Amino acid sequence: MKGDDVIEGSNEGIHLIIANLVRDMHDSLRNSDLDAILASITAGAVDYVDGAQYAGIILVDKRKMTTESVAVTDPIVELLDAIQTRVGEGPCLEAAWEHQTVRLNDFAEEPRWPAFVAETLARTSVLSSLSFELHSNDNTLGALNLFSEHANAFSAEAEEVGRVYATHAALVMQRAREKEHFNSALASRDVIGQAKGIIMERFDIDSIAAFELMRRLSQDTNTPVVELSRQLVRREDQPDKK
């Protein structure tokens, strides 16, 4: 087991550490962005899931059918994700798409995902992996993926610990995304308010008429209201070039 406060073989000890780690991640939501939260998730997975040498998160956009490798602790994880994306198979994609935990004990003896396994053995020293579903939202699937250069690196106990960790990590991710979207919505509302104020002052009209003018211009130019607002505010902030 990893961690100075964990008694070897003690599930209670590791679960307590994970609970404290997740609490710290929730606390960090006040001042951290999503990238920092994801990085703390993968770093914690390497620290507290026995057998893990490398970790990363793969996100799958169901609408665009694209993948993104984020918060990797080593470039080898990006390579593994790229191989899976290109060949269209692998344990990380399986965990994300099928909503399950996938443990691969020994790549050299693994019959599943032959294209991925063959290229991984040829290009990397990774021999085992452990992947957990990280459900994000209706349009995005995800998986937390752990890798080792040793065969049979992940025990049943490590899988149990990882599953608990991944469950909490998914909740932290969701909260971070909600915060990010909320802050974005606030920023959009503010810039629209600034643009309305500029139009009201310039044309001596009330807020309802100003917004109606913005809405009609948005339709005529096929430009979102918030983007029109940003353009107007930027132009207003520029010094007079006449």
N, C-alpha and C positions, 0 to 999 in steps of 0.2 A: 504493500500500500504506500501511496505517496502522502506527504504531509507530516510535519513533525508531531502533531497532536493526535495522530491516529495510531491506535494499538492494532498491530497486525492481526488480521482475521476478524476485526470488529466492524460489523455492518453499522452498528449504532454510531461509532466514531466517524465514519466516512459520511453517513447521512447528516450528522450534526454539522460537519464542515461544509457540506453542500448547502445546507439550509442557511448557514452564515454567509456563504459566498453569494447565494441568490439574494439574500437580504441586502448585501452590499451593492449588488447590481441594481436592485430596485431603488436604493438610495441614490445611486449615481445618475439615475434618470433625470434628476433635477438639473444637473449641469452638463451632462454628456450628450453627444449626438449619437445617431444610430450606429455609425461606423465604430465608435469607441465601445458601445455596448456589445456589438458583435465580436469585436476583438477580445473583450473580456470573457465572453462566453467560450471561445475556442481556447484561449490561454488557460482558463479554469479547467476545461475538459482534459487537457494534457496533464495538468498538475494533479487532478484528483481521480481520474479513471485509470486504474492500474493497467499497464501494458501500452498505453498510448504514447507514441513519440511525436506524431504530427496530427494536426486537426484543421478542419475547415468547414465552411457551410456552403452548400450548393443550393441556389434558388432557381426554381423553374417557373417561368411565366407561361401559364396554360393558354393564354390567348395568342401570344406571339410564338409559342413553342421554342423559346430560347432559354438558355441557362446562364447563370452568373456564379462565378466562384468568388466568395468574399471571406474576409477575416482569416485568411490562411496563416498558419504559424510557420510554414516553410514553402518555398516555391514548388516542391515536389507535389504538394496537394493541388496546385493549379494545373500541373501536368496531368495528374490522374483525372481531374474533372474534365480537362480538355479531351482526353482519350475517350472517356465515357460519352461525352457530348458528340464527338465525331462518329463513333461506332454505334451510338444509339443504345447502349446497354451498359450495365454495371451495377454494383451493390448500392451506390449512392442514389442513382436514379430510381432503382427499385424501391428503396426506402421512402423516397419522396412521393413517387407515383402510387405505390401500393399501401401507403400509410402503415408501415410496419418496421420492425427492427430487423436488420440483416447483418449476420455475422459470417465472415469468411475466414476460416481457420488457416488454410494453407493454399495460397494461390497456385502452387505447383501441383496440387491434387484437386483443384476445383473444376468441376465439369460445367458449371453454370457460366454464362457470359464468356464464351470462348474467345471472341475477338478482343474483348477488354483484357482478359487475363493474359493472353499471349503477348499483347503489346506491353502490358505492365511489367511482365517478367523480363521482356527484352530490353526495356528502357529504364527500369527503376530497380531498387533493391527491396521494395515493399513486398511483404509476404502474407500479411493478414490485415483485416479491416473490420470495423464495427460501425454501422450506420443506424441513425435513429431519425424517425420522422420529426420534422419541425414544421408543423402546420402554421402558415403565416396568415393568409386570408383567402377569400374565395377565388382570387385570380393567381395567387402565387403559392407554389408548393416549396418545401425546403427540407433539407436533411443535414443533421450534424454528423460529420464523418471523422472517424479516428483511424489512424494507420500505424502499422509497426513494421520494422524490418525483420521481425522474428516470426516464425510460424507458430500458430497456436498461442498468440500473445494475449488473447482476451478470454478470461475465464467466465463462467456463468455468473460469478459474483461481480466481475467487472461490468458485465452486461446489465445486471440489475442496477448497479450504481449509475451507469451511464443513462439508463432509461429514466431514472428519477431525475437526474441532472437535466436531461434533454426536455423533460416535461416542464420543469421550472424555467428553463432557458426559453422555451417557446412562449411562455407567458410574458417574460421580460421583453422579448422581441416584439410581441404584440403591443405592449404598453409603449415601447419606444416608437413604434410606427404610428400609433395613435397620437402621441405627443408631437411627432414630426408633422403629421397631417394637420393637427390643430394649429400649430405655429404657422404653417403655410397658409391656412385659411385666414388666420388673424392678419398676416402680412398682406394678403390679397384684399381683405376688407379695408385695411388702412390706406392702401394705395388708391383704391377706388374712391374712398372718402376724400383724399387729397385732390384727385382729379375732379370730382364733383365741385369741390370748393373753388377750384380754379375757374371752371366753366360758369359757376354762379356769379363770381365776381366779374368775370370778363363780359358776360352777356346780361347781367342784372336779372337773373331768373332764380326761381326757388329750386330746392333740392330735387323735387319730383320732376320738374321740367329738365333739369340738368341730367338726371339719370336717363330720362326718356331719350334725350338727344344722344347720349352715349350708347344706349341700346340700339337706336336706329342706325348709328354709324357702325356699330359692331356688325349688324346684319348686312348693311350695304357693302362692307369691306371684307366680310367673312373673317373677322378678327375678334378673338375673345375680349370681353369688356375689360378684364384685368390687364391684358396686354396693351389695349388702347390707353388705359389709365397710366401704365408705366411709361409709355411713349410720351404722353402729355406731361407727366411730372418731370421726366428727364429733360424735355424741351424747355419747360419752365425754369428749371435749375441752371440751364446753360446761359452763359453771359451773352449779352446782345452783340451779334456779329455784324450788324449793319454798319 
